[in-house]
Amino acid sequence: MQEKKKRQEIDLYKPIQRYFIKEGYEVYGEVKDCDLAAVKEDLLLIVELKLNLTVDLLIQATKRQKLTDQVYIAIPKPKVTKKSRRWRDICQLFQRLDLGLIVVSLESQRKKVDIVCHPPNSEFSGYKRVNKRKRENLLNEVNGRSADYNVGGSTRTKIMTAYKENCIQIAVYLHQFGELSPKKLKELGTGEKTSSILMKNYYRWFDRVRRGVYILNETGTHEIAKYPEIVQYYISTIQKKEQSK
């Protein structure tokens, strides 16, 4: 008899990702400690993925309301029926806390996503509770990523941050063009943090050959090979720029 696969929080991610992409959002996993962040125009939405409802989870979700009023909790579809007193009490609690609730039918082949309740519409709430600095930091993290390389709900897994992707971008350009200055790298599109990244050299990927000029070392060459999708993205970016000249 085949052993039943143990549920994980990451099992919730793909169905919810697909749902919000269909709704017109750009969706990213593991952003600034949030399991899932989705952006559409000026609207920021956060989803915390968990296998069970707990008090700690509710506390965590209310803390996310400092970033946006649009905060959801997603859980596997529970066995309790929607008509039960227990379920009605849960829904009432979410409404009182201004939180959204999503349930995912993990047992079904389609992994159906059901929005049980939405948070209050942000157009009317006006983000009164939002910490603008933290919200801006989260949006900067989202905007600094070229794509979604993480799965929300992951544990014991290395997360691709905007900072690390920026390091990979610099490494790819150095690998393609050889030694370059921060100024030249910025002209290629590596951004304002280029000089800081090269000087701090957090991952030990870069060597300074002379003042203001850097190369990619063997460690860097070896490490970026672990991220072929990102490397290919930035190589194609170079090729597009060359073709447009």
C-alpha positions as CSV (number, residue, x, y, z in Angstrom):
1,M,0.0,0.0,0.0
2,Q,1.4,3.4,-1.0
3,E,2.2,5.7,1.8
4,K,0.1,8.9,1.9
5,K,2.3,11.9,1.1
6,K,2.6,14.2,4.1
7,R,1.2,17.7,3.6
8,Q,3.5,20.7,3.5
9,E,2.8,24.4,3.4
10,I,4.5,24.5,0.0
11,D,1.6,22.4,-1.4
12,L,-0.6,25.4,-0.9
13,Y,1.6,27.7,-2.9
14,K,1.1,26.7,-6.5
15,P,-2.7,26.6,-6.5
16,I,-2.9,30.1,-4.9
17,Q,-0.1,31.4,-7.1
18,R,-2.1,30.3,-10.2
19,Y,-5.3,31.8,-8.7
20,F,-3.9,35.3,-8.2
21,I,-2.0,35.3,-11.5
22,K,-5.4,34.7,-13.3
23,E,-6.6,37.7,-11.3
24,G,-3.9,39.8,-12.9
25,Y,-1.4,39.8,-10.1
26,E,2.4,39.4,-10.2
27,V,3.1,36.7,-7.5
28,Y,6.3,36.1,-5.6
29,G,7.1,33.6,-2.9
30,E,9.1,34.2,0.3
31,V,9.3,38.0,0.3
32,K,10.6,39.6,3.5
33,D,9.3,36.7,5.6
34,C,5.9,36.7,3.9
35,D,5.0,33.4,2.3
36,L,3.4,35.0,-0.7
37,A,3.3,38.6,-1.9
38,A,1.2,39.6,-4.9
39,V,1.2,43.0,-6.7
40,K,-1.3,44.5,-9.1
41,E,-0.8,48.2,-9.9
42,D,-0.9,49.9,-6.5
43,L,-2.4,47.0,-4.6
44,L,-0.2,44.8,-2.4
45,L,-1.6,41.5,-1.2
46,I,0.0,39.1,1.3
47,V,-0.9,35.5,2.0
48,E,0.4,33.4,4.9
49,L,0.4,29.6,4.1
50,K,-0.2,27.2,7.0
51,L,-1.5,23.7,7.5
52,N,-3.5,24.6,10.7
53,L,-5.2,27.6,12.2
54,T,-3.5,28.7,15.4
55,V,-3.4,31.8,17.6
56,D,0.3,32.4,16.6
57,L,-0.8,32.4,13.0
58,L,-3.5,35.0,13.6
59,I,-0.9,37.1,15.4
60,Q,1.5,36.8,12.5
61,A,-1.2,37.8,10.0
62,T,-2.2,40.9,12.0
63,K,1.4,41.9,12.0
64,R,1.4,41.7,8.2
65,Q,-1.4,44.3,8.3
66,K,1.4,46.8,9.0
67,L,2.4,46.2,5.4
68,T,-1.0,46.1,3.7
69,D,-4.7,45.8,4.6
70,Q,-5.0,43.0,2.1
71,V,-3.8,40.0,4.2
72,Y,-5.0,36.5,3.8
73,I,-4.4,33.2,5.6
74,A,-4.5,30.1,3.4
75,I,-5.1,26.6,4.9
76,P,-6.1,23.2,3.5
77,K,-9.8,22.8,3.2
78,P,-10.9,21.6,6.7
79,K,-13.2,18.7,7.3
80,V,-15.8,20.8,9.2
81,T,-18.7,21.8,7.0
82,K,-19.4,25.4,6.1
83,K,-22.8,25.1,7.9
84,S,-21.3,24.1,11.2
85,R,-21.2,26.4,14.2
86,R,-17.4,26.0,14.4
87,W,-16.9,27.2,10.8
88,R,-19.2,30.1,11.2
89,D,-17.3,31.2,14.3
90,I,-14.0,31.0,12.4
91,C,-15.3,33.1,9.6
92,Q,-16.7,35.7,12.0
93,L,-13.3,35.9,13.8
94,F,-11.6,36.6,10.5
95,Q,-14.1,39.3,9.6
96,R,-13.6,40.9,13.0
97,L,-9.8,40.9,12.5
98,D,-10.2,42.2,8.9
99,L,-8.3,39.2,7.5
100,G,-9.1,37.2,4.4
101,L,-9.4,33.4,4.5
102,I,-8.5,31.0,1.7
103,V,-9.0,27.3,1.7
104,V,-7.4,24.9,-0.8
105,S,-8.8,21.4,-1.6
106,L,-5.5,19.5,-1.6
107,E,-7.2,16.2,-1.9
108,S,-8.8,17.0,-5.2
109,Q,-6.8,16.7,-8.5
110,R,-7.5,20.4,-9.4
111,K,-6.4,21.8,-6.1
112,K,-9.4,24.1,-6.0
113,V,-8.9,27.5,-4.3
114,D,-11.9,29.0,-2.5
115,I,-11.8,32.5,-1.1
116,V,-14.0,32.2,2.0
117,C,-13.8,35.8,2.9
118,H,-11.9,38.9,1.8
119,P,-10.3,41.6,3.9
120,P,-11.9,45.0,3.7
121,N,-11.4,46.8,0.4
122,S,-8.2,48.8,0.6
123,E,-9.7,51.6,-1.4
124,F,-12.0,52.3,1.6
125,S,-9.6,51.4,4.4
126,G,-6.9,53.8,3.2
127,Y,-4.0,51.7,4.6
128,K,-4.5,53.4,8.0
129,R,-2.5,50.8,9.9
130,V,0.3,50.5,7.3
131,N,3.9,51.1,8.2
132,K,5.0,52.9,5.1
133,R,8.7,52.1,5.5
134,K,8.2,48.4,5.9
135,R,5.7,48.4,3.0
136,E,8.2,50.2,0.8
137,N,10.9,47.7,1.7
138,L,8.7,44.8,0.7
139,L,7.8,46.4,-2.6
140,N,11.4,47.2,-3.3
141,E,12.2,43.5,-2.7
142,V,9.5,42.5,-5.1
143,N,10.5,45.0,-7.8
144,G,14.2,43.9,-7.5
145,R,13.3,40.3,-8.6
146,S,13.1,39.4,-12.3
147,A,10.8,36.5,-11.6
148,D,9.4,34.3,-8.9
149,Y,12.2,31.8,-8.0
150,N,10.9,30.9,-4.6
151,V,8.1,28.7,-3.4
152,G,6.1,30.2,-0.6
153,G,6.0,28.2,2.7
154,S,9.4,26.8,2.1
155,T,11.5,25.8,5.1
156,R,15.2,24.9,5.3
157,T,15.5,26.2,1.7
158,K,17.8,29.0,0.5
159,I,15.7,32.0,-0.6
160,M,16.5,34.0,-3.7
161,T,16.4,37.6,-2.6
162,A,16.6,40.7,-4.7
163,Y,20.1,41.3,-3.3
164,K,21.4,37.9,-4.3
165,E,19.8,38.2,-7.8
166,N,21.6,41.5,-8.2
167,C,24.9,39.8,-7.3
168,I,24.2,37.1,-9.9
169,Q,23.4,39.8,-12.5
170,I,26.7,41.5,-11.9
171,A,28.5,38.1,-12.0
172,V,26.9,37.2,-15.3
173,Y,28.0,40.5,-16.9
174,L,31.5,40.1,-15.6
175,H,31.6,36.5,-16.9
176,Q,30.4,37.7,-20.3
177,F,32.5,40.8,-20.7
178,G,35.5,40.2,-18.5
179,E,36.8,42.9,-16.2
180,L,34.5,45.9,-15.8
181,S,34.1,49.0,-13.6
182,P,31.1,49.7,-11.5
183,K,30.2,52.6,-13.8
184,K,30.2,50.3,-16.8
185,L,28.1,47.7,-15.0
186,K,25.6,50.3,-14.0
187,E,25.4,51.3,-17.7
188,L,24.5,47.7,-18.4
189,G,21.7,47.9,-15.8
190,T,23.0,46.5,-12.6
191,G,21.6,49.4,-10.5
192,E,22.7,51.8,-7.8
193,K,23.9,49.1,-5.4
194,T,26.6,47.9,-7.8
195,S,29.6,49.6,-6.1
196,S,28.5,48.5,-2.7
197,I,28.0,44.9,-3.8
198,L,31.5,44.8,-5.3
199,M,33.2,46.4,-2.4
200,K,31.4,44.4,0.3
201,N,31.8,41.2,-1.8
202,Y,29.5,39.3,0.6
203,Y,29.6,36.0,-1.4
204,R,33.3,36.3,-2.2
205,W,32.6,36.1,-6.0
206,F,34.5,39.1,-7.1
207,D,38.2,40.1,-7.3
208,R,39.5,43.6,-7.7
209,V,42.2,43.6,-10.4
210,R,43.0,47.3,-10.0
211,R,41.4,50.3,-8.6
212,G,37.8,50.5,-9.7
213,V,37.9,47.4,-11.9
214,Y,36.6,43.9,-11.0
215,I,36.5,40.4,-12.4
216,L,34.5,37.3,-11.6
217,N,36.6,34.7,-9.7
218,E,36.4,30.9,-9.8
219,T,34.1,30.7,-6.8
220,G,31.7,33.1,-8.5
221,T,31.8,31.2,-11.7
222,H,31.1,28.0,-9.9
223,E,28.3,29.4,-7.8
224,I,26.3,31.2,-10.5
225,A,26.2,27.9,-12.4
226,K,23.7,26.8,-9.7
227,Y,21.2,29.3,-11.0
228,P,20.9,28.5,-14.7
229,E,17.4,30.1,-15.1
230,I,18.6,33.5,-13.7
231,V,21.9,33.4,-15.6
232,Q,20.0,32.7,-18.9
233,Y,17.6,35.6,-18.1
234,Y,20.5,38.1,-17.9
235,I,22.3,36.6,-20.8
236,S,19.2,37.1,-22.9
237,T,18.9,40.7,-21.5
238,I,22.4,41.4,-22.9
239,Q,21.5,39.9,-26.2
240,K,18.4,42.0,-26.5
241,K,20.4,45.1,-25.8
242,E,23.0,44.2,-28.5
243,Q,20.3,43.5,-31.0
244,S,18.6,46.9,-30.3
245,K,21.7,48.8,-31.1
